[in-house]
């Protein structure tokens, strides 16, 4: 990619916060149950999972919304849940996100789609689904369409996220696409099933290779086959474009006027869960930010490559995409956002690594700091270091500090072999960062006690440990600065 192309894509990513997107589709709750397996059940030849923690997050169309928010876009979400615990949990998760206007209608007696994945040592043991796939009653469907059309008028792009769980019936799809045409809004469809008549007239349809084959019956094992199948769909259903996601082979964009193939961007494939939702969200955010379709598709391809290298149903953030467009080099690769640090920590834990965390100002790095960090690294497999941002240092140590800015302090720390990752925090204490990273061991210097270590009780609450490292006497940033001023 040329420097000019990198500059243009980076400029487009920075416009995502202007985007407003409506998502209509099948809402689900994704639940992950993590644990360890050390023995087989005496009752049957199956592993016994000792549960260590559980995580729940929006799935299905809700994951498209989650990805939009991660991209700094604003989202409206229209869907249906049941009057059950999963529906209540899902409503709370969606409603708790910033920049989301949720319209989750409750259908009495309906079962909210719940997917529970059981995972041990990084391996999926089993997935248990609970769902109902019947179409909505006519009155509820009409109400959903009215609400969606009102939300459509207030947004720029609409995503129909169809998992064929009953929300996006043919009548609902046709009403929403017709409404989009009248309002002058773009419609992106993430399709399912064999009959795509319900999506007729959509601006962009985003199938994967399997869905493309099912919709056309054509061989799609080659680029030529993908193009031919997409052109059939464009002619048959009057689509504006077809964006085909091709897993390890990247993506292909086919319109009546051009054909573009984007090679895969993933450096390592760890988990493909939700990458289609990421592609749909990124494409929608880009189009809503007035990015040309070809560049929007390229950004969707980059974002998909990012999430398959993360753990679970992950998201791509603007910082992730900017890093993928123009990667940092050397030690700066270790300097990440708190969200990225949390994702790396989760990935390391899935691989069986013990994640350690320590923090400080680290102003004018000296041998005492180096000695401390080497001890910290010896207590874990991967060490994340949180450093106070400049504003935090000034509040803690006065207006003349820090002596070095946050960028310089982060770069110097990242250059140490004992440090695996560095991230800044603006608060006076690292408690929020600790909550995000969830370290297995929290380490501070021996001038603290267990009772005075910030986050000690929190780390111990999820089974982690608190450790104190010995200090190397005779070294102090404050004393060094005093001697320099003297």
C-alpha positions, 0 to 999 in steps of 0.5 A: 500500500502506498503512502498516499493510500495509507493516508487516505484510509487513515483519514477515512477511519478518523471520520467514523465518529460522524457515522450514524447507523441503524441495525435491524435484525436478530438479536442474540445473547452470546455466553462464554463459559471458561474453565479447565479440564483435568479429568474425565467424568466417571459417569460417561466418557466426557471431560469435566469442565471446572468453571472459572468464569463466565462472560456474556455479550450481545450476539447476532445483530447485537454484535454488529451494534457492538462493533459499530460502537467500538468504531466510534459510530452511533447506532440505533438498534431495532430487534425483538427479545423474549420475556425471559432472563436471556432477553433481560440480560441482552437488553441490559447489555445493549442499553448499557453501551454508549451511543446506542439507541436501543428499541428491543421489543418484548415478545411474550412467550418468545425464547431469546436466542442464547448461544452458550460456548464452553471453553477449556485451555483455549479449545471449544468443548461444545456449544449449546443453543436455545432459540426460536425461529418462528416469524413475528406476529403481524402486529408486532412486525408492523410495530417493528417496521414503524419504529425502524422507519423512524430510526432510519430517517435519523440515521444514514445507513441501515444494516439488515442483519439476518440470522433467519431467527424470525425478525427479518421476514420477507414482508419486513425486509421489503418494507424496510428496503422500500422505506430506505429508497423513499428516504434516500438511505443506503441498505446493507444486508448480511444475508442468510438462506437460499431465497434472496427475493426479500433483499431485492434492491439492497445497495450492498449484500455481504454473503460469505462464500458458502452463502453465495453458493447456496443462493446461486448453486454455482461453483465459487471456489475460484475468483472467476466463480465468485464474480460470476455468482455475484453478477447473477445475483446483481442481475436477478435481484437488482443489488447495487453491489455484492461484497463476498467475504472469503475467509483466508482469501480476503474479500471480493467486491463486485458491482455492475461496473467494477470488480475488486479483490482484496487479499486477506489482511490477517497475520494470524487466525485465532478465532473467526467468530463474529468476523462477518459482523465486523465486516458489516459494521465497518462497511456501514460505518464507512459508508455512513461517513461518506467513504467511497464503496471501494475504500469502505470495502477495503476497510471492512477487509482490514477490520475482519483481518484484525478480529480473527486474530483476537479471542472470541467474538472480538471487535476492531477499533479505530486504533486497531485499523490505523495500526494495521494501515501503518504498523508501528515499528520496534518498541512502539508496537508494544504501546497499546490502548487499555482495550487492546491490552485487555484483549492481548491479556485474554489471548495470552490466558487462553494459551495458558500464560500467566499475565502480570501487571504493575504500574507507576509513573516511571519518570526518568527510568533508572536502575531501580525501575529496571530491577523492579520490572525484571522481578515482575517479569520473573513472576509471570509469563507476560507483563503489562505495565500501566503508566500514568499519563502526564495529567495524572502525574501532574496531579500526583507529583505537582506541576513540574512533573513529569520530567519526560512526556508520556510518549517518551516514558512509554517508548523507553519502557517498551524497549525493555525485554522484561516488558511485553506491553505498555498502556497509559491511564489518565486516572490517578489510580490504575483500578479501571485498567486492572478491571479491564486487564484482569491480571493473574498476578498484581505486582508492586514494590516492597514499599507497599503492603498488600493492604495498600496495593490498589486493586489487590482485593479485586485481583484476589476476587477472581483468583489472582495473586498479589506480590511485592518485589524487592527495591534496589536502594539508592535510586529515586527519580525525585532525588535525581531531579533535585540533584539536576536542579541543584 
